[in-house]
Amino acid sequence: MNRRLFLKNTTLVSIGGLLLPSILTTNCRKEQLLEDVDYDGKVIIIGAGVAGLYAAYLLKSKGVDVLVLEASGSHGGRMGKIPGFADFPIDSGAQWLHGRNNILGDLIQQTNTTVTLDDSDLFYWFNNQLVTSLPQDTAIFEGEDLPDISFKDYAIQKGLGAEYQYIVENLAGDQGASAATLSVYWNNKEEENWVSGDDDFKFKETFFDFIDTQIASKVTDIIQYNTPVTAINYAQDTILVSDLNGGTHQADKVIITVPITQLKANKIQFSPALPAEKTDAFSKIGMGAGMKVFLKFSTKFYDENIIGGSVCAAYADESVGKTGNDNILLAFIMGVQAENLTALGSDSAITTALLQELDAMYSGQATANFIASQVENWTTKPYIEGAYGYSTVGMGDVRKTAASQVDNKLFFAGEAMNVNGHHQTVHGAVETGYREVINLLKTVQK
Ligand SMILES: Cc1cc2nc3c(=O)[nH]c(=O)nc-3n(C[C@H](O)[C@H](O)[C@H](O)COP(=O)(O)OP(=O)(O)OC[C@H]3O[C@@H](n4cnc5c(N)ncnc54)[C@H](O)[C@@H]3O)c2cc1C
């Protein structure tokens, strides 16, 4: 989400082609190992989200024999596109590039891709009014000497009254969590490593289109779709990967990129079992509910960002940075709010709840101007089942253990395996794809 944008209060400053400077922040990009790859083994990558796609792209471009097994019928994972809902392209999942100092920032520059700095206006729904600033600073969740307690408990400890409940829920929601589950200490500790930069960028087309064109299109021929992996036997030199269709695939190395929800729920059986410290690390990484609802209206009666609703703590004008005439408001719903809306049981009930909240904020204009809605519930999508990895209370420094390789055979990538503070993001997932390709090549270095 536009996590850093929400902490600012400035206006949109740039539309059109913006070229990003190439700042090398991940020294892994300088790795020599990728220069002269000489590996004739077989690699299977599990999952065709952006981490798996990028790993596949790197290995294939170096002539390595790679197969990607993807459970669903399409690639992209938590990235996708909604065709036909608006007269401009819409991302069903990730849409903002958070910061420019990363592999994707470099790729944008190399490919002359048009992106827009999103610095749109911010309003808070506070004490039943729309206001442009809050009486008390919510930066209390950042800084030194923070306790390992939840955002919710810390807000109470610091004297934020009940009127701040959904402001705090928004801060946690940006991290894909509920205020009751996100650790102030670990969230802050992990954020300390963030080097990507603080600006948020939107794509003229979609983020999905960018990844599709620049990365996925180069590897679609090696993706086997509709192939959910159920078991990995790595007891012998040759690894046996079994799928739900009864297929068995042989590999020398396997890169696993499935969401952390799938690993926590043991959706893939490993034999031998994974080390206990590793499965314990999986269990400590959070991944909560998340959904996006797009609301189409006949007029733009709403503000660019509205923070603090009790049904949805973050609404954003979807047309910012896009060319088109349709009025689309995004309801970005995470954590307990996404759980509550999912429990309503139907898209129409979810839409009604959101319209009622917007009616209260804008004197009935939401229902009066409503045309259509589109619900994208990532919590109920098979093989994803949530939003993105967050830092739980009592988590500890477990991400390195979760991401560590096993027996020089199994490698773990995906956003939740990012140990540089870039978990939760597309560029963070890409970085893990890169890292694990390097780690894999190190094990076969001649
Ligand atoms: C609503 C929402 C909004 C977001 N907004 C942003 C944003 O604006 N900016 C940003 O940077 N990030 C955002 N993110 C986060 C970003 O989308 C993810 O961090 C990133 O896409 C994760 O990529 P990944 O490759 O790690 O995992 P995924 O994209 O989840 O890919 C994993 C793949 O594994 C497949 N799979 C699962 N189980 C199996 C199995 N058993 N066998 C085979 N395949 C399997 C899945 O089908 C999936 O394709 C958002 C996420 C959500 C949900």
The ligand as an SDF file (V2000), in Angstrom:
LIG
                    3D

 53 58  0  0  0  0  0  0  0  0999 V2000
   -4.2120   -6.0860   -1.7180 C   0  0  0  0  0  0  0  0  0  0  0  0
   -2.7130   -6.0080   -1.8220 C   0  0  0  0  0  0  0  0  0  0  0  0
   -2.1190   -4.8060   -2.1330 C   0  0  0  0  0  0  0  0  0  0  0  0
   -0.7370   -4.7220   -2.2260 C   0  0  0  0  0  0  0  0  0  0  0  0
   -0.1740   -3.5310   -2.5680 N   0  0  0  0  0  0  0  0  0  0  0  0
    1.1550   -3.4510   -2.7590 C   0  0  0  0  0  0  0  0  0  0  0  0
    1.7280   -2.2830   -3.2980 C   0  0  0  0  0  0  0  0  0  0  0  0
    1.0320   -1.3230   -3.6260 O   0  0  0  0  0  0  0  0  0  0  0  0
    3.0870   -2.2600   -3.4720 N   0  0  0  0  0  0  0  0  0  0  0  0
    3.8890   -3.3200   -3.1540 C   0  0  0  0  0  0  0  0  0  0  0  0
    5.1020   -3.2480   -3.3280 O   0  0  0  0  0  0  0  0  0  0  0  0
    3.3440   -4.4660   -2.6640 N   0  0  0  0  0  0  0  0  0  0  0  0
    2.0130   -4.5570   -2.4740 C   0  0  0  0  0  0  0  0  0  0  0  0
    1.4550   -5.7160   -2.0600 N   0  0  0  0  0  0  0  0  0  0  0  0
    2.3400   -6.8410   -1.7200 C   0  0  0  0  0  0  0  0  0  0  0  0
    2.8530   -7.5510   -3.0000 C   0  0  0  0  0  0  0  0  0  0  0  0
    1.7620   -7.8450   -3.8290 O   0  0  0  0  0  0  0  0  0  0  0  0
    3.5600   -8.8420   -2.6030 C   0  0  0  0  0  0  0  0  0  0  0  0
    4.5800   -8.5500   -1.6590 O   0  0  0  0  0  0  0  0  0  0  0  0
    4.2240   -9.5580   -3.7740 C   0  0  0  0  0  0  0  0  0  0  0  0
    3.4380   -9.5300   -4.9390 O   0  0  0  0  0  0  0  0  0  0  0  0
    4.4890  -10.9970   -3.3330 C   0  0  0  0  0  0  0  0  0  0  0  0
    5.1360  -11.7140   -4.3570 O   0  0  0  0  0  0  0  0  0  0  0  0
    5.6130  -13.1960   -4.0600 P   0  0  0  0  0  0  0  0  0  0  0  0
    6.2020  -13.7200   -5.3090 O   0  0  0  0  0  0  0  0  0  0  0  0
    6.4270  -13.2400   -2.8330 O   0  0  0  0  0  0  0  0  0  0  0  0
    4.2890  -14.0030   -3.6780 O   0  0  0  0  0  0  0  0  0  0  0  0
    2.9510  -14.2500   -4.5000 P   0  0  0  0  0  0  0  0  0  0  0  0
    2.6850  -13.1120   -5.4080 O   0  0  0  0  0  0  0  0  0  0  0  0
    1.9110  -14.5820   -3.5070 O   0  0  0  0  0  0  0  0  0  0  0  0
    3.2840  -15.5210   -5.3940 O   0  0  0  0  0  0  0  0  0  0  0  0
    3.2730  -16.8200   -4.8760 C   0  0  0  0  0  0  0  0  0  0  0  0
    2.7330  -17.7540   -5.9470 C   0  0  0  0  0  0  0  0  0  0  0  0
    2.7930  -19.0970   -5.4280 O   0  0  0  0  0  0  0  0  0  0  0  0
    1.6550  -19.7890   -5.8940 C   0  0  0  0  0  0  0  0  0  0  0  0
    1.4490  -20.9520   -5.0380 N   0  0  0  0  0  0  0  0  0  0  0  0
    0.9890  -20.9920   -3.7670 C   0  0  0  0  0  0  0  0  0  0  0  0
    0.9660  -22.2570   -3.3120 N   0  0  0  0  0  0  0  0  0  0  0  0
    1.4260  -23.0550   -4.3060 C   0  0  0  0  0  0  0  0  0  0  0  0
    1.6440  -24.4440   -4.4450 C   0  0  0  0  0  0  0  0  0  0  0  0
    1.3680  -25.3060   -3.4540 N   0  0  0  0  0  0  0  0  0  0  0  0
    2.1280  -24.9150   -5.6250 N   0  0  0  0  0  0  0  0  0  0  0  0
    2.4200  -24.0760   -6.6480 C   0  0  0  0  0  0  0  0  0  0  0  0
    2.2280  -22.7290   -6.5780 N   0  0  0  0  0  0  0  0  0  0  0  0
    1.7470  -22.2260   -5.4140 C   0  0  0  0  0  0  0  0  0  0  0  0
    0.5390  -18.7600   -5.8130 C   0  0  0  0  0  0  0  0  0  0  0  0
   -0.5680  -19.1150   -6.6280 O   0  0  0  0  0  0  0  0  0  0  0  0
    1.2700  -17.4990   -6.2950 C   0  0  0  0  0  0  0  0  0  0  0  0
    1.1450  -17.3420   -7.6980 O   0  0  0  0  0  0  0  0  0  0  0  0
    0.0710   -5.8540   -1.9890 C   0  0  0  0  0  0  0  0  0  0  0  0
   -0.5350   -7.0680   -1.6890 C   0  0  0  0  0  0  0  0  0  0  0  0
   -1.9160   -7.1570   -1.6080 C   0  0  0  0  0  0  0  0  0  0  0  0
   -2.5610   -8.4750   -1.2970 C   0  0  0  0  0  0  0  0  0  0  0  0
  1  2  1  0
  2  3  1  0
  2 52  2  0
  3  4  2  0
  4  5  1  0
  4 50  1  0
  5  6  2  0
  6  7  1  0
  6 13  1  0
  7  8  2  0
  7  9  1  0
  9 10  1  0
 10 11  2  0
 10 12  1  0
 12 13  2  0
 13 14  1  0
 14 15  1  0
 14 50  1  0
 15 16  1  0
 16 17  1  0
 16 18  1  0
 18 19  1  0
 18 20  1  0
 20 21  1  0
 20 22  1  0
 22 23  1  0
 23 24  1  0
 24 25  2  0
 24 26  1  0
 24 27  1  0
 27 28  1  0
 28 29  2  0
 28 30  1  0
 28 31  1  0
 31 32  1  0
 32 33  1  0
 33 34  1  0
 33 48  1  0
 34 35  1  0
 35 36  1  0
 35 46  1  0
 36 37  1  0
 36 45  1  0
 37 38  2  0
 38 39  1  0
 39 40  1  0
 39 45  2  0
 40 41  1  0
 40 42  2  0
 42 43  1  0
 43 44  2  0
 44 45  1  0
 46 47  1  0
 46 48  1  0
 48 49  1  0
 50 51  2  0
 51 52  1  0
 52 53  1  0
M  END
$$$$
